Amino acid sequence: MPQLTCETIEGARVEIDVDPKKHGVGKTVLVVDDNAAIRKMIAAAYLSDGLKTCGEAENTKEGVELAKKIHPDIIALDLSMPVMNGMEAASELRKICPKTPIILFTLHGDGQAQTEVSKADVNVVLSKTTPLQQLIIIAHRLLGAPD
């Protein structure tokens, strides 16, 4: 059975067996969130879908550096973070990964965040209260996979 790897900016790795029938097999995701519990929960949702690699970063500077290293197929990014916010990071990530879908998470789904999305070239803005199964469905659509 194939294995997947989850990697942090520090280089720590975890490998687990995956079901090759899952939609995400062979894909790489980058999860950037300063809240470790939320970051792990989002990463676990992607990994349970069979992704090959999951990179995790606790701030946007680490996220940009890790994106250069792992070249993710999709990026999940928190809006409100230290060092630089998610909008600023999305612009930097877009330079590194111009075609990679970016999902921006926020606790505040206000109009300002929605307006700024088009400027940062983010694909989707989701509330952090969005069910994880919905996140997976949206990720598949952004990657062009069937639901």
Phi, psi and chi 1 to 4 in degrees:
 res  aa     phi    psi   chi1   chi2   chi3   chi4
   1 MET       -  137.9 -172.4  171.8  -77.0      -
   2 PRO   -63.1  157.6  -12.9   21.0      -      -
   3 GLN  -115.6  156.3  -70.9 -169.4  -36.5      -
   4 LEU  -119.7  159.5   61.7   87.2      -      -
   5 THR  -127.3  136.7  -56.6      -      -      -
   6 CYS  -112.0  127.8 -173.1      -      -      -
   7 GLU  -125.8  141.5 -177.6  173.1  -23.8      -
   8 THR  -105.7  170.1   65.7      -      -      -
   9 ILE   -60.5  -28.2 -167.6   74.9      -      -
  10 GLU   -78.1   -6.6  -63.3   85.8   18.2      -
  11 GLY    92.1    4.7      -      -      -      -
  12 ALA   -67.5  141.3      -      -      -      -
  13 ARG  -130.3  145.6  -67.6  173.4  178.6 -111.1
  14 VAL  -130.7  130.9  174.9      -      -      -
  15 GLU  -117.9  135.8  -66.5 -174.7    1.4      -
  16 ILE  -138.6  156.1   58.5  174.3      -      -
  17 ASP   -75.2  146.7  -67.5  -27.6      -      -
  18 VAL  -130.8  155.1  -65.5      -      -      -
  19 ASP   -83.2  118.0 -179.5   -8.4      -      -
  20 PRO   -65.9   -9.8   19.2  -26.2      -      -
  21 LYS   -81.0   -9.9  -64.1  175.4 -171.9  150.6
  22 LYS   -69.7  149.1  -56.3  -90.6 -176.3  163.6
  23 HIS   -63.3  -35.5  -69.1  -69.4      -      -
  24 GLY   -83.3    1.6      -      -      -      -
  25 VAL   -54.9  131.8  169.8      -      -      -
  26 GLY    87.6   -6.8      -      -      -      -
  27 LYS   -94.5  155.6  -59.4  -66.1 -177.0 -174.5
  28 THR  -120.0  134.9  -60.2      -      -      -
  29 VAL  -121.8  147.4   64.9      -      -      -
  30 LEU  -117.3  124.5  172.0   60.9      -      -
  31 VAL  -113.6  120.2 -180.0      -      -      -
  32 VAL  -120.8  111.9 -175.2      -      -      -
  33 ASP  -157.9  136.6 -163.2  -54.7      -      -
  34 ASP   -78.8  -12.7   58.9  -37.1      -      -
  35 ASN   -93.0  109.6 -177.0  -48.2      -      -
  36 ALA   -58.0  -40.4      -      -      -      -
  37 ALA   -64.4  -44.2      -      -      -      -
  38 ILE   -67.3  -43.8  -68.6  173.4      -      -
  39 ARG   -57.1  -46.7 -172.4  173.7   64.9 -117.1
  40 LYS   -66.1  -37.7  -61.6  -74.0 -177.7 -159.0
  41 MET   -65.8  -44.1 -171.2  171.1   54.7      -
  42 ILE   -65.8  -44.8  -67.3  169.7      -      -
  43 ALA   -59.9  -43.4      -      -      -      -
  44 ALA   -62.1  -38.0      -      -      -      -
  45 ALA   -63.1  -44.9      -      -      -      -
  46 TYR   -65.4  -44.9  -80.7  114.7      -      -
  47 LEU   -63.4  -36.3  -68.0  173.8      -      -
  48 SER   -66.9  -18.5   70.9      -      -      -
  49 ASP   -88.8    2.7 -167.8   51.6      -      -
  50 GLY    93.8   14.2      -      -      -      -
  51 LEU   -59.4  146.5  -83.2  109.0      -      -
  52 LYS   -73.1  -43.5  178.7  179.7   80.8  170.6
  53 THR  -138.7  142.7  -56.3      -      -      -
  54 CYS  -130.6  116.6  174.4      -      -      -
  55 GLY   -96.9  138.6      -      -      -      -
  56 GLU  -123.3  137.5  -65.9 -177.6   36.1      -
  57 ALA  -137.3  142.3      -      -      -      -
  58 GLU   -93.6   -6.2   67.8  179.0   54.9      -
  59 ASN  -149.1  168.8   65.4   53.3      -      -
  60 THR   -69.4  -32.1   48.9      -      -      -
  61 LYS   -62.2  -46.7 -178.2  178.6  177.6 -169.7
  62 GLU   -62.4  -39.0  -72.9 -178.9    3.1      -
  63 GLY   -61.7  -42.6      -      -      -      -
  64 VAL   -64.4  -43.8  168.3      -      -      -
  65 GLU   -63.7  -41.8  -69.7  -56.3  -48.0      -
  66 LEU   -68.7  -35.4 -165.2   52.1      -      -
  67 ALA   -61.0  -38.6      -      -      -      -
  68 LYS   -62.4  -32.6  -69.4  176.3 -173.9  175.9
  69 LYS   -82.4  -44.7 -177.5  177.6  175.9 -176.2
  70 ILE  -102.1  -12.1   68.1  170.7      -      -
  71 HIS    47.1   69.3  -53.4  -73.5      -      -
  72 PRO   -66.4  155.0   26.7  -34.6      -      -
  73 ASP   -84.1  -24.3  -66.1  -62.4      -      -
  74 ILE  -152.3  149.2 -166.8  159.1      -      -
  75 ILE  -126.4  131.6  -61.0  168.6      -      -
  76 ALA  -110.0  122.4      -      -      -      -
  77 LEU  -133.0  131.1  179.0   64.3      -      -
  78 ASP   -76.8  143.6 -175.4   13.4      -      -
  79 LEU   -75.1  -48.9  173.3   63.3      -      -
  80 SER  -100.0  103.9  179.5      -      -      -
  81 MET  -144.4  160.5  -63.6 -149.1  -58.6      -
  82 PRO   -73.9  169.7   23.8  -29.5      -      -
  83 VAL    75.8  -66.5 -177.2      -      -      -
  84 MET  -148.7  149.0   70.9  176.0  100.1      -
  85 ASN   -76.0  172.5   70.3   37.2      -      -
  86 GLY   -61.6  -34.5      -      -      -      -
  87 MET   -65.2  -45.7  -68.1  -65.9 -171.7      -
  88 GLU   -63.5  -42.9  -65.3  165.1  -28.3      -
  89 ALA   -64.7  -38.2      -      -      -      -
  90 ALA   -59.4  -40.3      -      -      -      -
  91 SER   -63.3  -41.3  -65.6      -      -      -
  92 GLU   -67.6  -43.4  -70.0  -61.5  -48.8      -
  93 LEU   -64.5  -34.7  -70.9  163.1      -      -
  94 ARG   -62.8  -33.2 -169.4   55.4   70.3 -150.5
  95 LYS   -67.2  -36.1  -67.1  173.4 -170.1  172.3
  96 ILE   -81.6  -41.1  -61.0  163.3      -      -
  97 CYS  -127.3   74.7  -52.0      -      -      -
  98 PRO   -61.2  -27.5   14.5  -21.7      -      -
  99 LYS  -107.9    0.1  -62.4 -167.8 -174.5  -82.4
 100 THR   -74.9  126.2  -59.9      -      -      -
 101 PRO   -62.8  138.5  -19.6   30.4      -      -
 102 ILE  -120.0  125.2  -62.0  174.7      -      -
 103 ILE  -106.2  121.4  -60.7  172.5      -      -
 104 LEU  -101.3  127.4 -171.6   72.0      -      -
 105 PHE  -103.9  142.1  -73.5   96.3      -      -
 106 THR  -148.6  150.6  179.9      -      -      -
 107 LEU   -84.0  -16.5  -75.4  175.4      -      -
 108 HIS  -117.4   98.6  -45.1  -72.2      -      -
 109 GLY   -85.9   44.4      -      -      -      -
 110 ASP   -76.2  169.2   61.4   11.2      -      -
 111 GLY   -62.8  -33.4      -      -      -      -
 112 GLN   -62.2  -44.3 -179.5 -176.0    4.8      -
 113 ALA   -61.0  -42.7      -      -      -      -
 114 GLN   -63.6  -40.1  -64.4  -69.0  -18.5      -
 115 THR   -66.1  -41.0  -57.9      -      -      -
 116 GLU   -70.8  -21.2  -65.7  -65.0  -43.4      -
 117 VAL   -57.5  -45.9  166.0      -      -      -
 118 SER   -63.5  -32.4   60.3      -      -      -
 119 LYS   -68.8  -35.0  -64.7  177.9 -174.2  174.7
 120 ALA   -90.4   -4.8      -      -      -      -
 121 ASP    61.3   43.0 -159.9   16.8      -      -
 122 VAL   -88.0  141.3  170.5      -      -      -
 123 ASN   -77.9  -42.4  -62.4   80.2      -      -
 124 VAL  -146.1  142.0  174.6      -      -      -
 125 VAL  -111.4  126.5  176.6      -      -      -
 126 LEU  -124.3  148.7  -67.4  177.4      -      -
 127 SER   -74.2  147.0  166.6      -      -      -
 128 LYS   -67.5   -8.2  -75.9 -169.4  175.4 -178.3
 129 THR   -89.9   -1.6   60.5      -      -      -
 130 THR   -61.7  132.1  -59.5      -      -      -
 131 PRO   -58.8  142.6  -21.9   31.6      -      -
 132 LEU   -60.8  -34.1  -68.1  175.7      -      -
 133 GLN   -62.2  -37.3 -174.7   57.1   37.4      -
 134 GLN   -65.9  -38.5 -173.5   65.9   24.7      -
 135 LEU   -57.6  -45.7  164.2   64.9      -      -
 136 ILE   -63.3  -42.9  -62.1  -59.6      -      -
 137 ILE   -61.3  -45.5  -69.6  167.7      -      -
 138 ILE   -64.4  -41.1  -69.5  167.7      -      -
 139 ALA   -60.3  -43.4      -      -      -      -
 140 HIS   -61.3  -41.7  -73.9  -56.3      -      -
 141 ARG   -63.1  -43.1  -72.9 -178.7 -176.0  148.6
 142 LEU   -65.0  -31.6  -69.5  171.3      -      -
 143 LEU   -85.1   -4.0  -68.9  168.1      -      -
 144 GLY    81.1   15.5      -      -      -      -
 145 ALA   -90.3  155.4      -      -      -      -
 146 PRO   -69.1  152.6   23.3  -29.5      -      -
 147 ASP   -64.8      -  -68.0  -22.5      -      -
